[in-house]
Amino acid sequence: MSNLPAAPISTIPADETSEMVQILRRILITGASGAIGGALARRLAAPGTHLLLWGRDAVRLAAIAAECRAAGAVVALRQIDLADTASMLAAIAAEDAAAPIDSALLVAGQGDTVAPGQIVEPAEQVARLAAVNFAGPAALAAALATRMVERGQGRILLVGSAAAFHALPHAATYAASKAGLARFAQALRLAVARHGVTITLVSPGFIDWAGGGRPVPRILLLPLDEAARRILAAFAAGAGHAIIPRRFALLRLLDRLLPGVARDALLRRLRP
Ligand SMILES: NC(=O)c1ccc[n+]([C@@H]2O[C@H](COP(=O)([O-])OP(=O)(O)OC[C@H]3O[C@@H](n4cnc5c(N)ncnc54)[C@H](OP(=O)(O)O)[C@@H]3O)[C@@H](O)[C@H]2O)c1
């Protein structure tokens, strides 16, 4: 059994990976085959960590696993589709029964928008994004939180999006699924806080990585490694909600304060 401190640790510098590792130890990362999940795995990989890396793409999973093993971590891979709820819940029960998971970083998710010329997202896309961005991670967090509450300790990070703050006409389901996940994370945090379990929601704006190809102003982009550093800093500090970069908190405030007519006019001008 693990004997981690239950209380949030608020003073750990994000760069001090070895200290972080002692806190996190057996760590699940979903979306480990992706840009952000992979960057988080690289930062956490060190002697003493046991990483459970989940994703779908076997080649990218194997590549990140090799890097993490080279850094001294013990690594186990799992190819899994988070839209397959039954398989996912069976997998998490098996992993946690084998040895308790101390920390879970639920990063996996999909971004999607209307296609050029389309006004409304296809219904299939709506159902897929709702499953992968909301139902999957929320169910996984619930399964883990239940077990962590029984142990009186544990940490769960959910990666949302700053898109959750806005009614994006071109990305209605992405915004809505991340808004749902955010509300779930905030409610779960309140439910489990007194049982030694910490829930952290991180809402990133735009993260800059090679495959991203984003036509957005540089001022809104956060480099991938800096994003990973800030996400882990928020997680280690036991923050309830971190918006990165902070300027997206200003955009959220603007969305809340603008008169409805002005806000709608601005949102209608946005393009994928
Ligand atoms: N990049 C940004 O600017 C940004 C901004 C805000 C929020 N986010 C959020 O950050 C998270 C990671 O994004 P990213 O930029 O790292 O994207 P990414 O490189 O496309 O990675 C997405 C990850 O999610 C996994 N995934 C997708 N669908 C899955 C499914 N059905 N079952 C299991 N795994 C699935 C992918 O696995 P495979 O590749 O193996 O299929 C991949 O590991 C997402 O939740 C995203 O919404 C990103």
PDBQT file of the ligand as one rigid body, heavy atoms in Angstrom, charges set to zero:
ROOT
HETATM    1  N1  LIG A 301      -3.125  21.471 -27.537  1.00  0.00    +0.000 N 
HETATM    2  C1  LIG A 301      -3.836  22.467 -27.057  1.00  0.00    +0.000 C 
HETATM    3  O1  LIG A 301      -3.674  23.629 -27.444  1.00  0.00    +0.000 OA
HETATM    4  C2  LIG A 301      -4.887  22.211 -26.013  1.00  0.00    +0.000 A 
HETATM    5  C3  LIG A 301      -5.576  23.293 -25.484  1.00  0.00    +0.000 A 
HETATM    6  C4  LIG A 301      -6.539  23.066 -24.516  1.00  0.00    +0.000 A 
HETATM    7  C5  LIG A 301      -6.791  21.786 -24.084  1.00  0.00    +0.000 A 
HETATM    8  N2  LIG A 301      -6.115  20.737 -24.634  1.00  0.00    +0.000 N 
HETATM    9  C6  LIG A 301      -6.443  19.405 -24.159  1.00  0.00    +0.000 C 
HETATM   10  O2  LIG A 301      -5.259  18.728 -23.800  1.00  0.00    +0.000 OA
HETATM   11  C7  LIG A 301      -5.428  17.342 -23.992  1.00  0.00    +0.000 C 
HETATM   12  C8  LIG A 301      -4.262  16.795 -24.797  1.00  0.00    +0.000 C 
HETATM   13  O3  LIG A 301      -4.226  17.473 -26.041  1.00  0.00    +0.000 OA
HETATM   14  P1  LIG A 301      -2.947  17.421 -26.994  1.00  0.00    +0.000 P 
HETATM   15  O4  LIG A 301      -2.734  18.792 -27.501  1.00  0.00    +0.000 OA
HETATM   16  O5  LIG A 301      -1.838  16.706 -26.339  1.00  0.00    +0.000 OA
HETATM   17  O6  LIG A 301      -3.556  16.580 -28.199  1.00  0.00    +0.000 OA
HETATM   18  P2  LIG A 301      -2.990  15.282 -28.941  1.00  0.00    +0.000 P 
HETATM   19  O7  LIG A 301      -1.536  15.376 -29.186  1.00  0.00    +0.000 OA
HETATM   20  O8  LIG A 301      -3.909  15.077 -30.098  1.00  0.00    +0.000 OA
HETATM   21  O9  LIG A 301      -3.224  14.115 -27.868  1.00  0.00    +0.000 OA
HETATM   22  C9  LIG A 301      -4.497  13.638 -27.576  1.00  0.00    +0.000 C 
HETATM   23  C10 LIG A 301      -4.328  12.375 -26.776  1.00  0.00    +0.000 C 
HETATM   24  O10 LIG A 301      -5.626  11.874 -26.448  1.00  0.00    +0.000 OA
HETATM   25  C11 LIG A 301      -5.685  10.505 -26.846  1.00  0.00    +0.000 C 
HETATM   26  N3  LIG A 301      -7.022  10.135 -27.262  1.00  0.00    +0.000 N 
HETATM   27  C12 LIG A 301      -7.834  10.770 -28.122  1.00  0.00    +0.000 A 
HETATM   28  N4  LIG A 301      -8.966  10.082 -28.274  1.00  0.00    +0.000 NA
HETATM   29  C13 LIG A 301      -8.848   8.985 -27.487  1.00  0.00    +0.000 A 
HETATM   30  C14 LIG A 301      -9.705   7.884 -27.225  1.00  0.00    +0.000 A 
HETATM   31  N5  LIG A 301     -10.911   7.741 -27.811  1.00  0.00    +0.000 N 
HETATM   32  N6  LIG A 301      -9.286   6.935 -26.364  1.00  0.00    +0.000 NA
HETATM   33  C15 LIG A 301      -8.075   7.033 -25.772  1.00  0.00    +0.000 A 
HETATM   34  N7  LIG A 301      -7.225   8.043 -25.979  1.00  0.00    +0.000 NA
HETATM   35  C16 LIG A 301      -7.624   9.020 -26.845  1.00  0.00    +0.000 A 
HETATM   36  C17 LIG A 301      -4.741  10.409 -28.023  1.00  0.00    +0.000 C 
HETATM   37  O11 LIG A 301      -4.383   9.054 -28.208  1.00  0.00    +0.000 OA
HETATM   38  P3  LIG A 301      -3.886   8.509 -29.655  1.00  0.00    +0.000 P 
HETATM   39  O12 LIG A 301      -3.139   9.624 -30.309  1.00  0.00    +0.000 OA
HETATM   40  O13 LIG A 301      -3.007   7.369 -29.281  1.00  0.00    +0.000 OA
HETATM   41  O14 LIG A 301      -5.116   8.153 -30.399  1.00  0.00    +0.000 OA
HETATM   42  C18 LIG A 301      -3.602  11.282 -27.549  1.00  0.00    +0.000 C 
HETATM   43  O15 LIG A 301      -2.772  10.561 -26.690  1.00  0.00    +0.000 OA
HETATM   44  C19 LIG A 301      -6.787  17.149 -24.647  1.00  0.00    +0.000 C 
HETATM   45  O16 LIG A 301      -7.742  16.799 -23.677  1.00  0.00    +0.000 OA
HETATM   46  C20 LIG A 301      -7.086  18.524 -25.209  1.00  0.00    +0.000 C 
HETATM   47  O17 LIG A 301      -8.458  18.773 -25.331  1.00  0.00    +0.000 OA
HETATM   48  C21 LIG A 301      -5.169  20.914 -25.590  1.00  0.00    +0.000 A 
ENDROOT
TORSDOF 0
